[in-house]
Amino acid sequence: MFKTGHFYHFFTAAVFIGMGCYFWFLNPDMLSVKGINPAWFGGIMFLWGMFRGINAYLILRRKRESSDEN
């Protein structure tokens, strides 16, 4: 099975946060034309990116703690 690490989670966090900011602040008209509320969509993507970033931090911390024990 494919196991993801902290690098993957940090990268996807940056992508989701960047896309959320892009849709929310830089180009909200792109979503408004399609009938999607850019504040909701961008906000949810930003929050998902924050969640991914927290997961990355927790994975990294767990990895460091396990290596310190050995």
trRosetta pair geometry for C-beta under 8 A, 3 or more apart (Angstrom, degrees):
i j d omega theta_ij theta_ji phi_ij phi_ji
4 8 4.3 -103 -162 74 100 149
4 9 6.5 108 144 -46 119 86
5 8 5.6 108 55 10 59 100
5 9 7.4 -121 111 1 36 94
5 59 6.5 166 -169 148 49 139
5 63 7.9 45 -155 -67 98 149
6 9 5.6 -58 -146 42 39 110
6 10 6.0 40 156 -20 71 105
6 56 4.7 102 -156 -162 75 76
6 57 7.7 103 -142 -64 116 18
6 59 4.4 -173 -76 93 89 114
6 60 4.2 81 -118 -62 161 87
6 63 6.8 -104 -20 3 129 141
7 10 5.9 -55 -145 38 29 109
7 11 6.2 29 156 -19 64 108
7 56 7.9 129 -40 -143 10 115
8 11 5.9 -57 -148 37 27 111
8 12 6.3 18 159 -10 65 108
8 56 7.9 -165 75 -103 53 104
9 12 6.0 -55 -140 42 30 104
9 13 6.1 38 155 -25 63 107
9 52 5.2 -167 -167 178 79 83
9 53 7.2 156 147 -95 93 25
9 55 5.0 -125 -156 97 144 100
9 56 3.4 -175 103 -76 114 90
9 59 6.2 125 19 21 149 140
10 13 5.6 -54 -147 34 29 116
10 14 6.6 29 155 -18 63 103
10 52 7.9 173 -82 137 18 96
10 53 6.8 64 -117 -120 56 68
10 56 4.4 132 -57 -163 70 160
11 14 5.9 -56 -154 34 31 109
11 15 6.5 29 151 -18 65 106
12 15 5.4 -51 -145 37 38 114
12 16 6.2 33 158 -15 69 106
12 49 7.6 -153 132 -122 64 72
12 52 5.1 -109 99 -175 98 154
13 16 6.1 -58 -145 40 28 105
13 17 6.1 24 159 -15 65 111
13 49 4.8 107 -162 -171 57 73
13 50 7.2 94 -152 -82 105 15
13 52 3.8 -164 -79 97 82 105
13 53 3.7 118 -156 -61 153 78
13 55 8.0 -177 -66 48 119 91
13 56 6.0 -94 -15 -6 138 135
14 17 5.9 -57 -141 41 27 108
14 18 6.0 28 159 -19 63 112
14 49 7.2 138 -44 -159 8 119
14 53 8.0 99 -47 -82 57 105
15 18 5.8 -60 -148 39 25 111
15 19 6.2 20 158 -15 64 109
15 49 7.3 -161 73 -111 51 113
16 19 5.8 -54 -141 39 30 107
16 20 6.1 34 157 -22 64 107
16 45 5.3 -153 -173 179 82 80
16 46 7.3 166 139 -98 85 22
16 48 5.1 -104 179 95 147 96
16 49 3.2 -172 93 -74 102 94
16 52 6.1 113 28 18 140 139
17 20 5.7 -54 -146 36 29 114
17 21 6.4 26 157 -15 63 106
17 45 7.7 172 -90 134 22 83
17 46 5.7 62 -128 -134 61 64
17 49 3.5 -171 -49 134 72 156
17 50 6.9 96 -86 -52 107 64
17 53 7.4 28 -41 -38 130 128
18 21 5.9 -57 -148 39 29 107
18 22 6.2 31 154 -22 64 108
18 49 7.7 152 8 -115 55 158
19 22 5.4 -53 -145 36 33 116
19 23 6.2 23 161 -10 68 106
19 42 8.0 -151 127 -127 62 71
19 45 5.3 -91 97 165 98 145
19 49 7.8 163 43 -57 87 132
20 23 6.3 -60 -145 42 26 101
20 24 5.8 16 161 -13 65 119
20 42 4.6 113 -170 -171 64 64
20 43 6.8 115 -165 -73 115 10
20 44 7.5 -159 -117 71 114 43
20 45 3.4 -172 -81 94 92 98
20 46 3.3 -180 139 -55 156 72
20 47 7.7 151 -122 5 158 52
20 48 7.6 165 -61 42 131 89
20 49 6.0 -128 -1 2 131 130
21 24 5.8 -62 -133 45 26 106
21 25 5.5 -23 -176 25 67 115
21 26 6.9 53 135 -8 74 105
21 42 6.9 112 -74 -168 14 114
21 46 6.6 93 -50 -91 67 111
22 25 7.3 -68 -116 53 11 76
22 26 4.9 -45 -145 45 52 122
22 27 6.0 -4 167 28 78 101
22 42 7.6 -160 66 -121 48 111
23 26 7.7 -5 -32 50 14 81
23 27 6.5 -48 -111 73 38 81
23 28 6.6 83 169 -99 53 56
23 30 7.0 -96 -126 66 77 114
23 31 5.8 58 -164 -28 105 134
23 38 5.5 -157 156 -152 83 92
23 41 5.7 -76 137 107 143 108
23 42 4.1 -165 89 -82 94 97
23 45 6.6 78 38 31 131 147
24 28 6.6 14 -167 -82 19 101
24 38 5.8 156 -112 152 40 93
24 39 6.2 75 -136 -113 90 43
24 41 7.6 -166 -73 81 76 72
24 42 2.7 174 -59 136 91 158
24 43 6.4 104 -99 -47 133 61
24 45 7.9 -155 -34 53 107 109
24 46 6.8 -11 -19 -35 147 127
25 28 7.3 26 -81 -41 5 101
25 42 7.3 153 -13 -177 63 159
27 30 4.7 29 145 -6 106 117
28 31 6.1 -61 -166 42 52 101
28 32 5.9 53 142 -26 80 111
28 38 3.5 179 -144 75 92 174
28 39 7.7 18 -130 -46 131 63
28 42 7.4 -65 -100 -27 90 139
29 32 5.2 -56 -135 39 38 115
29 33 6.2 48 164 -30 69 99
30 33 6.6 -53 -160 22 22 110
30 34 7.7 2 148 -1 53 108
30 38 7.8 97 58 -96 72 121
31 34 5.9 -67 -159 44 42 104
31 36 4.2 -78 -179 78 99 106
31 37 7.3 -21 131 87 122 11
31 38 4.4 140 62 -82 130 85
31 41 5.7 -152 -148 44 159 152
31 42 7.9 -148 6 -38 158 93
32 35 7.6 53 -174 -70 34 17
32 36 7.2 -102 -75 63 26 60
32 37 7.8 43 -97 -115 69 31
32 38 6.0 -45 -49 -25 84 111
36 40 7.7 -124 172 67 77 105
36 41 5.4 38 156 -41 116 142
37 40 4.2 56 91 16 114 111
37 41 6.4 157 83 -10 60 89
38 41 5.7 -60 -136 46 33 107
38 42 5.4 27 168 -13 71 115
39 42 6.2 -55 -132 45 20 104
39 43 5.8 23 162 -21 59 116
40 43 5.8 -61 -142 39 22 111
40 44 6.2 20 161 -17 62 108
41 44 6.1 -56 -147 35 26 107
41 45 6.5 22 156 -14 62 108
42 45 5.8 -57 -147 40 31 109
42 46 6.1 34 154 -22 66 107
43 46 5.6 -53 -145 36 30 113
43 47 6.3 28 156 -16 65 106
44 47 5.8 -53 -145 39 31 109
44 48 6.3 34 154 -20 64 105
45 48 5.6 -52 -145 36 31 112
45 49 6.4 35 153 -20 63 104
46 49 5.7 -55 -153 35 31 113
46 50 6.6 32 149 -19 64 103
47 50 5.5 -50 -149 34 36 113
47 51 6.4 40 150 -21 65 102
48 51 5.5 -50 -150 34 35 115
48 52 6.5 36 150 -19 65 102
49 52 5.6 -51 -148 36 34 112
49 53 6.4 37 152 -21 65 104
50 53 5.5 -53 -149 36 33 114
50 54 6.5 35 153 -19 65 102
51 54 5.8 -52 -149 34 31 110
51 55 6.5 33 151 -18 63 104
52 55 5.6 -53 -151 36 34 114
52 56 6.4 38 150 -23 65 103
53 56 5.5 -49 -148 32 34 114
53 57 6.5 34 153 -18 64 102
54 57 5.6 -52 -150 35 34 112
54 58 6.4 31 153 -17 66 106
55 58 5.8 -57 -146 39 31 109
55 59 6.2 32 155 -19 66 106
56 59 5.8 -54 -147 36 30 110
56 60 6.3 29 155 -17 64 108
57 60 5.8 -57 -147 38 30 111
57 61 6.2 29 155 -19 65 108
58 61 5.7 -53 -143 38 31 111
58 62 6.2 32 157 -19 64 106
59 62 5.8 -56 -147 38 29 110
59 63 6.3 30 153 -21 64 107
60 63 5.6 -55 -148 36 30 113
60 64 6.4 28 155 -17 65 106
61 64 5.8 -54 -147 37 31 109
61 65 6.3 30 155 -19 65 106
62 65 5.8 -54 -146 37 31 111
62 66 6.3 27 157 -17 65 107
63 66 6.0 -57 -147 38 28 107
63 67 6.4 23 155 -15 64 109
64 67 5.8 -58 -145 40 31 107
64 68 6.3 34 155 -23 65 106
65 68 5.7 -53 -147 33 32 112
65 69 6.7 34 155 -23 63 103
66 69 5.8 -49 -152 28 34 113
66 70 7.0 27 154 -15 62 105
67 70 6.0 -57 -152 36 37 108
